[in-house]
Amino acid sequence: MVGADPVRAWDEASKRSLAAWKGADLSGIAQFSFGEAPLTMYADQILVDLTVHEWDLARGCGRPEALDPAAVAHGLAYARANAERMADLGIIAAPVPAGGTDPAVQLLSLLARTV
């Protein structure tokens, strides 16, 4: 899907996504596989997805795993409110016990990552 140059594919996709978000009416409604929901919910999901997969990639590549504290705080609030529902829907595995009080560890644990 990303062709021979995954970095370029990511850069192009992220530019298109950023442009779409800049023009989005955040008071709008988005269509999901489970029905309609506020566009802000989709924004929350995207932020959580990007934040957690940043950690996944860093862990897999042996790179530093530090995450943006603001993204973690926002994502943790979303995950606390939705992780059980997402696990029940089969979107993610069940949360694992958190290995501490660090917000990033709590976020990752809620989303089935063992840190």
Sine and cosine of phi, psi and omega as CSV:
sin_phi,cos_phi,sin_psi,cos_psi,sin_omega,cos_omega
0.00,0.00,-0.45,0.89,-0.04,-1.00
-0.99,-0.17,-0.07,1.00,0.04,-1.00
0.95,0.32,-0.38,-0.92,-0.08,-1.00
-0.98,0.18,-0.23,0.97,-0.06,-1.00
-0.78,-0.63,0.99,0.14,-0.06,-1.00
-0.89,0.46,-0.53,0.85,0.01,-1.00
-0.91,0.41,-0.71,0.70,0.02,-1.00
-0.90,0.44,-0.67,0.74,0.02,-1.00
-0.87,0.50,-0.68,0.73,0.03,-1.00
-0.89,0.45,-0.73,0.69,-0.01,-1.00
-0.85,0.53,-0.70,0.72,-0.01,-1.00
-0.92,0.38,-0.69,0.72,0.01,-1.00
-0.90,0.44,-0.66,0.75,-0.02,-1.00
-0.92,0.38,-0.57,0.82,0.07,-1.00
-0.90,0.44,-0.68,0.73,0.03,-1.00
-0.91,0.41,-0.65,0.76,0.01,-1.00
-0.90,0.43,-0.72,0.70,0.01,-1.00
-0.86,0.50,-0.69,0.73,0.02,-1.00
-0.88,0.47,-0.66,0.76,0.01,-1.00
-0.91,0.42,-0.68,0.74,0.01,-1.00
-0.92,0.38,-0.60,0.80,0.03,-1.00
-0.89,0.46,-0.51,0.86,-0.01,-1.00
-0.99,-0.11,0.05,1.00,-0.09,-1.00
-0.98,0.19,0.60,-0.80,0.14,-0.99
-1.00,0.00,0.98,-0.19,-0.10,-0.99
-0.93,0.37,-0.12,0.99,0.10,-1.00
-1.00,0.05,0.00,1.00,-0.05,-1.00
-0.98,0.18,-0.01,-1.00,-0.02,-1.00
-0.90,-0.43,0.62,-0.79,0.05,-1.00
-0.91,-0.41,0.47,-0.88,0.05,-1.00
-0.99,-0.11,0.85,-0.53,0.01,-1.00
-0.93,-0.38,0.16,-0.99,0.06,-1.00
-0.89,0.46,-0.44,0.90,-0.02,-1.00
-0.99,-0.13,0.04,1.00,0.00,-1.00
0.79,-0.61,-0.31,-0.95,-0.02,-1.00
-1.00,-0.01,0.50,-0.87,0.04,-1.00
-0.39,-0.92,0.31,-0.95,0.03,-1.00
-0.85,0.52,0.58,-0.81,0.03,-1.00
-0.87,0.49,-0.50,0.86,0.04,-1.00
-0.88,0.47,-0.53,0.85,0.05,-1.00
-0.91,0.42,-0.64,0.77,0.04,-1.00
-0.91,0.42,-0.65,0.76,0.04,-1.00
-0.88,0.48,-0.68,0.73,0.05,-1.00
-0.87,0.49,-0.70,0.71,-0.01,-1.00
-0.89,0.46,-0.67,0.74,0.01,-1.00
-0.89,0.45,-0.70,0.72,0.00,-1.00
-0.88,0.48,-0.72,0.70,0.02,-1.00
-0.88,0.48,-0.72,0.69,-0.01,-1.00
-0.86,0.52,-0.76,0.65,-0.01,-1.00
-0.90,0.43,-0.64,0.77,-0.02,-1.00
-0.91,0.41,-0.74,0.68,-0.04,-1.00
-0.94,0.35,-0.64,0.77,0.01,-1.00
-0.95,0.31,-0.42,0.91,0.15,-0.99
-0.87,0.49,-0.70,0.72,0.03,-1.00
-0.91,0.42,-0.69,0.72,0.02,-1.00
-0.82,0.57,-0.74,0.67,-0.02,-1.00
-0.91,0.41,-0.69,0.72,0.02,-1.00
-0.88,0.48,-0.70,0.71,0.00,-1.00
-0.89,0.46,-0.71,0.70,-0.03,-1.00
-0.92,0.40,-0.49,0.87,-0.04,-1.00
-0.99,-0.13,-0.04,1.00,-0.03,-1.00
0.95,0.30,0.42,0.91,-0.01,-1.00
-1.00,-0.10,0.22,-0.98,0.06,-1.00
-0.84,0.54,0.67,-0.75,-0.12,-0.99
-0.97,-0.22,0.23,0.97,-0.01,-1.00
-0.91,0.42,0.70,-0.71,0.00,-1.00
-0.91,-0.42,0.42,-0.91,0.03,-1.00
-0.88,0.48,0.85,-0.53,-0.05,-1.00
-0.86,0.51,-0.61,0.80,0.01,-1.00
-0.93,0.37,-0.65,0.76,0.04,-1.00
-0.91,0.42,-0.64,0.77,0.03,-1.00
-0.90,0.44,-0.72,0.69,-0.02,-1.00
-0.87,0.49,-0.72,0.70,0.01,-1.00
-0.92,0.40,-0.70,0.71,0.00,-1.00
-0.90,0.43,-0.61,0.79,0.01,-1.00
-0.90,0.43,-0.67,0.74,0.05,-1.00
-0.87,0.49,-0.68,0.73,0.03,-1.00
-0.91,0.42,-0.71,0.70,-0.04,-1.00
-0.90,0.43,-0.65,0.76,0.03,-1.00
-0.86,0.51,-0.61,0.79,-0.03,-1.00
-0.99,0.17,-0.35,0.94,-0.18,-0.98
-0.77,-0.64,-0.15,0.99,-0.11,-0.99
-0.87,0.50,-0.69,0.73,-0.02,-1.00
-0.89,0.45,-0.68,0.73,0.03,-1.00
-0.90,0.44,-0.66,0.75,0.00,-1.00
-0.91,0.41,-0.62,0.79,0.04,-1.00
-0.92,0.40,-0.67,0.74,0.02,-1.00
-0.88,0.47,-0.54,0.84,0.03,-1.00
-0.99,0.14,-0.14,0.99,-0.02,-1.00
0.99,0.13,0.21,0.98,0.01,-1.00
-0.95,0.31,-0.61,0.79,0.05,-1.00
-0.70,-0.71,0.25,-0.97,0.12,-0.99
-0.97,0.25,0.20,-0.98,0.01,-1.00
-0.90,0.44,0.52,-0.85,0.05,-1.00
-0.83,0.55,0.47,-0.89,0.09,-1.00
-0.94,-0.34,0.39,-0.92,0.02,-1.00
-0.86,0.52,0.71,-0.70,0.02,-1.00
-0.96,0.28,0.65,-0.76,-0.01,-1.00
-1.00,-0.04,0.46,0.89,0.01,-1.00
0.36,-0.93,-0.14,-0.99,-0.06,-1.00
-0.98,-0.21,-0.04,1.00,0.03,-1.00
-0.86,0.52,0.77,-0.64,-0.03,-1.00
-0.84,0.54,-0.61,0.79,0.02,-1.00
-0.91,0.42,-0.66,0.75,0.03,-1.00
-0.90,0.44,-0.67,0.75,0.01,-1.00
-0.89,0.45,-0.69,0.72,0.02,-1.00
-0.87,0.49,-0.77,0.64,-0.03,-1.00
-0.89,0.46,-0.64,0.77,0.02,-1.00
-0.91,0.41,-0.66,0.75,0.04,-1.00
-0.87,0.48,-0.48,0.88,-0.02,-1.00
-0.97,-0.23,0.51,0.86,0.21,-0.98
0.95,0.33,0.38,0.92,0.07,-1.00
-0.99,-0.17,0.69,-0.73,0.11,-0.99
-0.99,-0.11,0.88,-0.47,-0.08,-1.00
-0.99,-0.13,0.00,0.00,0.00,0.00
